[in-house]
Amino acid sequence: MSSFWNSKINEIEPYTAGEQPKDGQKVIKLNTNENPYPPSPRCKEALLDFDMSTLRLYPNTDSKAVCEAVAKVDNVKPENVFVGNGSDEVLALCWQTFFEKKENTGKSVLIPDISYSFYPVYSDFYDVRAEKVAIKEDLTIDPDDFTGRENCGIAIANPNAPTSICMPIESIRKILDNNKESVVIIDEAYAAFAEGYTSAATLIGEYRNLVVVRTMSKSYGLAGLRLGYAIADEELIEGLKRARDSFNSYPADRLAQTLAAAALSDREYFEKTRKAVMDTRKRVMQELRDMGFTMPESGANFIFAKPPVSITAETLYKNLKAKGILVRYFNKPLIRESLRITIGTDEEMDELVKAVREEIRNVQES
């Protein structure tokens, strides 16, 4: 609390990011859903070819090269793409552009009660009324729960975080069909890791109220670059640009645009690393299940694993941390019995499995 802060800053509860290791601290970092593999080699080539003298100039406002690369990948027009400084900024601008402030409406933005924990923070920060819609006991999202409710918008992470569960395209279509007067955001931060998933971006030409948000941080291994984007109808993109240009006309710098476009162009490397993460995920899920863990099928680059009754999630989280292995624990109803574990390299996951096995054996022998 500070007398120099305004009332909102004094009262708000900010988003809490995953723990970052201290400088020089050696840990196996499986708590922030970063890609275990480096970005495409084309990024290094683009970096070596980059003309440093151009940094004296402002970047392209609309990140034209990135928009064109995304358009080619997703079979949309560049005019259907909006680029920001990470998907968090894109989402924040969506909140400001599409959802009404409390004083302007009695309606709320609908968000799952268990989902990306930035959503309620955005709502509080931008004075948007939010209604949390309960997920089911099996941690899935029922599309029927997002129909027949008055709202000023809807935001859903798919696959959901931290549960890792992916909602099929038919469910997304049902939500869109029943909410044609409000904007529906489908946050696909992890969708590249969902086997057989049809992206909501395939519906852009059909639904004028759909915004699909993506990030370069996960499947492209560029978390340190901070670049995300939205795919939507041109009318919605224009609204996002109006919000951006009232805040920061140059969210993505020249270097970020160059490297992101390079990464997007390398589909072979993208598929190779995506498959590697998915293969490791499958193996580790089975090894943990063999030890008595239960977990839903994952469509993300992480798993949401519930330990056997012999040890609590909180205890296992603390014991793994003491061994230099960071995973994520959420002390919230319905999910406090599970751990969110990012998929790392095969070597990192072998260390995790070894450490977990030791912890369970210690409990059983005590």
C-alpha positions in Angstrom: 0.0 0.0 0.0 1.2 3.5 -0.8 -0.3 7.0 -0.5 1.3 7.8 -3.9 -0.6 5.0 -5.7 -4.2 5.6 -6.9 -7.0 3.5 -5.4 -7.0 0.9 -8.2 -3.3 0.1 -7.8 -3.7 -0.1 -4.0 -6.7 -2.5 -4.4 -5.9 -4.7 -7.4 -4.4 -8.2 -7.1 -1.9 -8.4 -9.9 -1.2 -11.5 -11.9 1.5 -13.8 -10.4 3.9 -15.3 -12.9 5.7 -18.6 -12.4 8.7 -18.4 -10.2 11.9 -17.4 -12.0 15.3 -18.9 -10.8 17.8 -16.4 -9.4 20.9 -15.6 -11.4 23.3 -18.5 -11.3 20.8 -20.9 -9.7 20.8 -24.2 -11.5 17.3 -25.7 -11.7 15.1 -27.7 -14.0 12.5 -25.2 -14.9 9.1 -26.9 -15.6 6.8 -24.2 -14.2 6.3 -21.5 -16.9 5.4 -23.6 -20.1 8.4 -22.5 -22.1 9.5 -24.5 -25.1 12.4 -26.7 -24.2 13.9 -26.3 -27.7 15.5 -23.2 -29.2 13.7 -21.2 -32.0 14.1 -22.0 -35.6 17.7 -21.8 -37.1 16.2 -19.3 -39.5 15.9 -16.8 -36.6 19.7 -16.9 -36.2 20.2 -16.4 -39.9 17.8 -13.5 -39.8 19.6 -12.0 -36.8 23.0 -12.3 -38.5 21.5 -10.6 -41.6 19.8 -7.9 -39.7 20.8 -4.3 -40.6 21.5 -2.8 -37.2 21.4 0.7 -38.7 17.7 0.4 -39.1 17.2 0.4 -35.4 17.4 4.2 -35.6 14.0 4.1 -37.3 10.6 3.2 -35.9 9.3 -0.2 -36.8 6.4 -0.9 -39.0 3.3 -0.1 -37.0 1.2 -3.0 -38.2 4.1 -5.6 -38.2 3.5 -6.2 -41.9 6.0 -9.0 -42.3 4.5 -10.9 -39.3 1.0 -10.4 -40.5 1.9 -11.8 -44.0 3.6 -14.8 -42.4 0.6 -15.6 -40.2 -1.7 -15.1 -43.1 0.2 -17.7 -45.1 0.2 -20.2 -42.3 -3.5 -19.8 -41.4 -4.9 -19.1 -44.9 -6.3 -15.7 -44.0 -5.6 -12.2 -45.3 -2.9 -10.1 -43.6 -5.7 -7.6 -42.8 -7.1 -10.3 -40.5 -4.0 -10.3 -38.3 -3.1 -8.0 -35.4 0.4 -8.1 -33.7 1.3 -7.1 -30.2 4.0 -7.3 -27.6 3.2 -10.8 -26.5 -0.3 -12.3 -26.4 -0.8 -10.8 -23.0 -0.8 -7.3 -24.5 -3.1 -8.5 -27.3 -5.5 -9.9 -24.7 -5.3 -6.7 -22.7 -6.2 -4.7 -25.8 -9.1 -7.0 -26.5 -10.4 -6.3 -23.0 -10.2 -2.5 -23.7 -11.6 -2.8 -27.3 -14.5 -5.3 -27.0 -15.7 -5.4 -23.4 -17.8 -2.6 -21.9 -16.8 -1.0 -18.6 -19.0 -1.6 -15.5 -20.5 1.8 -15.6 -21.7 1.4 -19.2 -23.4 -1.9 -18.9 -24.9 -4.4 -16.4 -23.5 -7.2 -18.4 -20.3 -9.2 -17.7 -17.6 -10.8 -19.7 -17.9 -14.6 -19.2 -14.7 -16.5 -18.3 -14.2 -20.0 -16.9 -13.7 -20.0 -13.1 -10.5 -22.1 -13.7 -8.5 -20.7 -16.6 -5.7 -18.3 -17.4 -5.5 -16.2 -14.2 -4.7 -13.0 -16.1 -8.4 -12.8 -17.2 -9.8 -11.6 -13.9 -6.9 -9.3 -13.5 -7.6 -7.6 -16.9 -11.3 -7.3 -15.8 -10.4 -5.6 -12.6 -7.8 -3.4 -14.1 -10.0 -2.2 -17.0 -13.2 -1.9 -14.8 -15.0 -4.7 -16.7 -17.5 -6.8 -14.8 -16.5 -10.5 -15.0 -18.7 -13.5 -14.3 -16.8 -16.7 -13.6 -18.5 -19.8 -15.1 -17.9 -23.0 -13.2 -16.1 -25.7 -15.1 -17.3 -29.3 -14.5 -15.9 -31.7 -11.9 -13.9 -33.5 -14.5 -12.3 -30.1 -15.3 -13.9 -29.7 -18.7 -15.7 -26.7 -20.1 -19.4 -27.2 -21.0 -20.3 -25.0 -24.0 -23.9 -25.0 -22.8 -22.8 -23.0 -19.8 -21.8 -20.2 -22.1 -25.1 -20.0 -23.9 -28.3 -18.3 -22.8 -26.4 -15.9 -20.5 -26.4 -12.2 -21.1 -22.8 -11.0 -21.5 -20.6 -8.3 -23.0 -18.1 -10.8 -24.3 -16.6 -14.3 -23.7 -12.9 -15.3 -23.2 -11.8 -18.9 -23.1 -8.4 -20.5 -23.2 -8.3 -23.5 -25.5 -6.6 -25.8 -24.5 -7.4 -24.5 -21.0 -4.9 -23.5 -18.4 -3.9 -25.1 -16.1 -6.0 -28.1 -16.9 -4.5 -28.8 -20.3 -7.9 -29.9 -21.6 -8.8 -29.0 -25.2 -12.4 -28.2 -26.3 -13.4 -29.4 -29.7 -14.2 -27.1 -32.6 -17.9 -28.1 -32.4 -18.1 -26.7 -28.9 -16.5 -23.4 -30.0 -19.0 -23.2 -32.9 -21.9 -23.7 -30.5 -20.7 -20.8 -28.2 -20.3 -18.6 -31.3 -23.7 -19.5 -32.6 -25.4 -18.5 -29.3 -23.4 -15.3 -28.7 -23.5 -13.5 -32.1 -23.9 -10.0 -30.5 -20.7 -10.2 -28.4 -17.1 -10.9 -29.1 -15.8 -14.4 -28.3 -12.1 -14.7 -27.7 -10.5 -18.1 -28.1 -7.0 -18.0 -26.6 -4.9 -20.6 -28.4 -1.6 -20.2 -26.6 -1.1 -23.9 -26.4 -3.2 -25.2 -29.3 -0.2 -26.2 -31.4 0.3 -29.1 -29.0 -3.3 -30.4 -29.2 -3.2 -33.6 -31.4 -5.8 -33.5 -34.1 -7.2 -30.1 -33.0 -8.9 -27.9 -35.6 -8.0 -24.3 -34.8 -10.8 -21.8 -34.3 -9.0 -19.6 -36.9 -10.6 -21.8 -39.5 -13.9 -20.2 -38.5 -12.8 -16.6 -39.0 -14.5 -16.1 -42.4 -17.7 -17.5 -40.9 -18.0 -15.6 -37.6 -17.5 -11.8 -37.5 -17.4 -11.9 -33.6 -14.5 -14.3 -33.2 -11.0 -13.4 -32.1 -8.3 -16.1 -32.0 -5.3 -15.1 -29.9 -1.9 -16.8 -30.3 1.6 -16.4 -28.9 5.1 -17.0 -30.3 6.3 -18.0 -26.8 5.3 -21.6 -26.7 5.3 -23.5 -30.0 7.9 -21.2 -31.6 10.3 -21.1 -28.6 10.4 -17.3 -28.5 9.2 -16.5 -25.0 12.1 -14.0 -24.7 11.0 -12.1 -27.8 7.5 -11.1 -26.5 5.3 -11.3 -29.6 1.7 -12.4 -29.9 -1.0 -11.9 -32.4 -4.8 -12.1 -33.0 -6.7 -13.4 -36.0 -10.1 -11.9 -36.6 -12.5 -10.2 -38.9 -11.2 -6.9 -40.3 -13.7 -4.9 -38.4 -12.4 -6.3 -35.1 -8.8 -5.9 -36.2 -9.5 -2.2 -36.9 -10.9 -1.8 -33.4 -7.7 -3.3 -31.9 -5.6 -0.9 -34.0 -7.6 2.0 -32.6 -7.0 0.8 -29.1 -3.3 0.2 -29.8 -2.8 3.6 -31.4 -4.3 5.2 -28.3 -1.7 3.5 -26.1 1.4 2.5 -28.1 1.6 2.6 -31.9 4.8 0.6 -32.0 4.3 -2.5 -29.8 6.6 -4.9 -31.8 10.1 -3.7 -32.5 12.0 -4.2 -35.8 14.1 -7.1 -34.5 11.1 -8.9 -33.0 9.2 -8.6 -36.2 12.1 -9.9 -38.3 12.7 -12.9 -36.1 9.0 -13.8 -35.6 8.5 -13.8 -39.4 11.5 -16.0 -39.8 10.2 -18.5 -37.2 6.7 -18.6 -38.8 8.2 -19.4 -42.2 10.0 -22.5 -41.0 7.2 -25.0 -40.9 9.5 -28.1 -41.0 11.2 -27.0 -37.8 7.9 -26.0 -36.2 6.5 -29.5 -36.8 9.7 -31.2 -35.7 9.8 -29.5 -32.3 6.1 -29.7 -31.8 6.1 -33.4 -32.3 9.1 -33.8 -30.0 7.2 -32.1 -27.2 4.1 -34.2 -27.8 6.1 -37.5 -27.9 7.8 -36.6 -24.6 4.5 -35.7 -23.1 2.9 -39.0 -24.0 5.8 -41.0 -22.5 5.9 -39.0 -19.3 2.2 -39.2 -18.8 2.4 -42.9 -19.0 5.3 -43.1 -16.6 3.5 -41.0 -14.0 0.3 -43.0 -14.4 2.3 -46.1 -13.8 3.2 -44.5 -10.4 -0.5 -43.9 -9.6 -0.9 -40.4 -10.9 -4.2 -39.4 -12.6 -4.5 -36.6 -15.2 -6.6 -35.6 -18.2 -5.4 -36.0 -21.7 -3.3 -33.0 -22.5 -3.6 -30.7 -25.5 -0.8 -28.4 -24.3 3.0 -28.4 -23.7 2.2 -29.3 -20.0 0.3 -31.9 -18.1 -1.9 -31.4 -15.1 -1.1 -34.4 -12.8 -2.7 -35.5 -9.6 -0.3 -37.5 -7.4 -1.4 -40.7 -5.7 -3.0 -40.5 -2.3 0.3 -41.2 -0.6 1.6 -37.7 -1.2 -0.2 -34.3 -1.6 0.4 -32.0 -4.6 1.7 -29.3 -2.3 4.2 -31.6 -0.6 5.5 -32.9 -3.8 5.8 -29.4 -5.2 7.9 -28.3 -2.2 10.0 -31.4 -2.2 10.7 -31.1 -6.0 11.7 -27.5 -5.5 14.1 -28.5 -2.8 15.7 -30.8 -5.4 16.0 -28.0 -7.9 13.0 -28.9 -10.0 10.4 -26.2 -10.4 6.7 -27.1 -11.2 3.6 -25.0 -10.7 1.2 -25.5 -7.8 -2.1 -23.6 -7.6 -3.7 -23.5 -4.1 -7.3 -23.1 -5.4 -10.4 -25.2 -5.0 -10.8 -28.0 -7.5 -7.2 -27.8 -8.7 -5.1 -27.8 -5.5 -4.7 -31.5 -5.7 -2.8 -31.4 -9.0 0.5 -30.0 -10.3 1.0 -28.3 -13.7 4.2 -29.7 -15.1 5.8 -28.2 -18.3 7.2 -30.7 -20.8 10.9 -30.2 -21.0 13.6 -32.0 -22.8 13.7 -35.8 -22.5 16.7 -35.5 -20.1 14.9 -33.0 -17.9 11.8 -35.1 -17.8 13.9 -38.2 -16.9 15.2 -36.2 -13.9 11.7 -35.2 -13.0 10.4 -38.8 -13.2 13.4 -40.0 -11.2 12.8 -37.4 -8.5 9.0 -38.1 -8.3 9.7 -41.9 -8.0 12.1 -41.2 -5.1 9.5 -39.0 -3.3 6.8 -41.6 -3.6 9.1 -44.4 -2.4 10.2 -42.3 0.6 6.6 -41.8 1.6 5.8 -45.5 1.2 8.8 -46.5 3.3 8.1 -44.0 6.1 
